[in-house]
């Protein structure tokens, strides 16, 4: 409650005669910054997430429409993997969607023998591609973009607040220094 009470005292506009104009300005700017924080950060996250999700859905649809899965016949036996869970690239032959025969490197599971068939994703010309985007990947990209946008908006607002507070603090110190130069000699002079 101590921090919230201190923040409330700083934001509150009271009739304190010792409170200067820059103090009141700082309180108003802090209130604006806090309200912007609660509005801009979620808004940036939502906008970025929606944009990336829409682009991901379009890319997923385009890939699913253009890419095809074709059987590829292995030309060599797959060597045993050096590490568990790894697939190895070996030579294989497949037929492209346009009917042309292609040969190239494909990944195959360990232990596959020459003549075995593996399924391969290819584009329109018949070149190997990866698997099309999955809905879960699109959602993950959107969440990641939303988190990055929220962090970036928070960082920008935090930097703006720190720089503004520093400028106001310097202005306040300069005003105190000017007032002390005006009042100080009367207090410190010997009578």
C-alpha positions in Angstrom: 0.0 0.0 0.0 3.0 2.3 0.5 3.9 2.5 -3.2 0.3 3.0 -4.3 -0.2 5.7 -1.6 3.0 7.4 -2.7 1.9 7.3 -6.3 -1.6 8.6 -5.4 0.0 11.5 -3.5 2.2 12.4 -6.4 -0.7 12.3 -8.9 -3.1 14.2 -6.7 -3.6 17.9 -7.4 -3.5 19.5 -4.0 -3.1 23.1 -2.9 0.4 22.6 -1.6 2.2 26.0 -2.1 5.6 24.3 -2.2 4.5 22.3 -5.3 5.9 24.0 -8.3 4.5 24.1 -11.8 7.1 21.5 -13.0 5.9 19.2 -10.1 2.3 19.5 -11.3 3.4 18.9 -14.9 5.4 15.9 -13.9 2.3 14.5 -12.1 0.1 15.0 -15.1 2.7 13.5 -17.4 3.0 10.5 -15.1 -0.8 10.0 -15.1 -0.8 10.3 -18.9 2.0 7.8 -19.2 0.3 5.3 -16.9 -3.0 5.6 -18.9 -1.1 5.2 -22.1 0.6 2.2 -20.7 -2.7 0.5 -20.0 -4.0 1.5 -23.5 -1.1 1.4 -25.9 0.6 -1.8 -24.7 -2.5 -4.1 -25.1 -3.5 -2.3 -28.3 0.0 -2.8 -29.8 -0.2 -6.5 -28.9 -3.6 -7.0 -30.4 -2.8 -5.2 -33.6 0.5 -7.0 -34.1 -1.1 -10.4 -33.3 -4.0 -9.9 -35.6 -1.7 -8.8 -38.5 0.7 -11.7 -38.1 -2.1 -14.2 -37.7 -3.8 -12.9 -40.9 -0.5 -13.1 -42.8 0.2 -16.5 -41.5 -3.3 -17.8 -42.5 -2.8 -16.4 -46.0 0.6 -18.1 -46.2 -0.8 -21.4 -44.9 -3.6 -21.4 -47.5 -1.2 -20.5 -50.3 1.2 -23.2 -49.3 -1.5 -25.8 -49.0 -2.9 -24.8 -52.4 0.5 -24.9 -54.2 2.4 -27.6 -52.4 1.7 -31.3 -52.9 2.8 -34.4 -51.2 4.4 -37.0 -53.6 6.0 -40.4 -53.0 9.8 -40.4 -53.4 11.7 -43.7 -54.0 15.0 -43.9 -52.1 18.0 -44.7 -54.4 20.3 -45.6 -51.5 20.0 -47.2 -48.1 19.9 -44.7 -45.2 23.0 -45.1 -43.0 22.6 -45.5 -39.3 22.3 -42.1 -37.5 25.1 -40.8 -35.4 22.6 -39.3 -33.0 19.1 -40.7 -32.0 16.2 -38.9 -33.5 18.0 -37.5 -36.6 17.0 -38.1 -40.1 19.5 -38.3 -42.9 19.5 -36.7 -46.4 19.8 -39.3 -49.2 19.3 -39.4 -52.9 15.7 -40.2 -54.1 13.6 -40.0 -57.2 10.0 -38.6 -57.5 7.5 -37.4 -60.0 6.7 -33.6 -60.0 3.0 -32.5 -60.1 3.6 -31.6 -63.8 4.7 -35.2 -64.6 8.5 -34.5 -64.8 10.9 -36.9 -63.1 13.1 -35.4 -60.5 16.1 -36.6 -58.5 17.6 -35.0 -55.4 18.3 -35.1 -51.7 15.4 -36.0 -49.3 15.3 -36.7 -45.6 14.6 -40.3 -44.7 14.2 -42.1 -41.4 17.1 -44.3 -40.2 17.1 -47.8 -41.4 15.2 -47.1 -44.7 16.5 -49.2 -47.6 17.0 -48.4 -51.2 13.6 -48.8 -53.0 11.6 -47.8 -49.9 9.1 -44.9 -50.4 8.9 -41.8 -48.3 6.4 -39.0 -48.7 7.9 -35.6 -49.8 6.3 -32.2 -50.0 7.1 -30.4 -53.3 6.2 -27.0 -54.9 4.6 -26.5 -58.3 7.9 -27.1 -60.3 8.5 -30.2 -58.2 11.3 -28.9 -55.9 11.3 -30.3 -52.4 9.9 -27.9 -49.7 9.2 -28.3 -46.1 5.8 -29.2 -44.7 3.3 -26.4 -45.1 2.6 -24.1 -42.2 0.4 -25.7 -39.5 -2.4 -23.8 -37.7 -0.5 -24.2 -34.4 2.6 -22.6 -36.0 0.5 -19.7 -37.2 -1.0 -19.2 -33.8 2.4 -19.4 -32.2 3.8 -16.8 -34.5 0.9 -14.5 -33.7 1.4 -14.9 -30.0 5.1 -14.2 -30.4 4.5 -11.1 -32.4 2.0 -9.8 -29.9 4.5 -10.3 -27.0 7.2 -8.5 -28.9 5.0 -5.6 -29.8 3.8 -5.3 -26.2 7.4 -5.3 -25.0 8.4 -2.8 -27.6 5.5 -0.5 -26.7 6.3 -0.8 -23.0 10.0 0.0 -23.6 9.2 3.0 -25.7 6.8 4.4 -23.1 9.2 3.6 -20.3 12.1 5.4 -22.2 9.8 8.4 -22.9 8.8 8.5 -19.2 12.4 8.3 -18.0 13.6 11.0 -20.4 10.7 13.3 -19.6 11.3 12.8 -15.9 15.0 13.5 -16.2 14.3 16.7 -18.2 11.8 17.9 -15.6 14.2 17.0 -12.8 16.9 19.1 -14.4 14.5 21.9 -14.9 13.5 21.7 -11.3 17.1 21.8 -10.1 17.8 24.8 -12.3 14.8 26.6 -10.8 15.9 25.7 -7.3 19.4 27.0 -8.1 18.1 30.3 -9.5 15.9 30.8 -6.5 18.8 30.0 -4.1 21.0 32.5 -5.9 18.2 35.1 -5.3 17.4 34.2 -1.7 20.7 32.7 -0.5 22.7 35.9 -0.1 20.1 37.4 2.3 20.2 34.3 4.5 23.9 33.8 4.5 25.1 37.5 4.9 26.6 38.5 8.2 24.8 41.2 10.0 
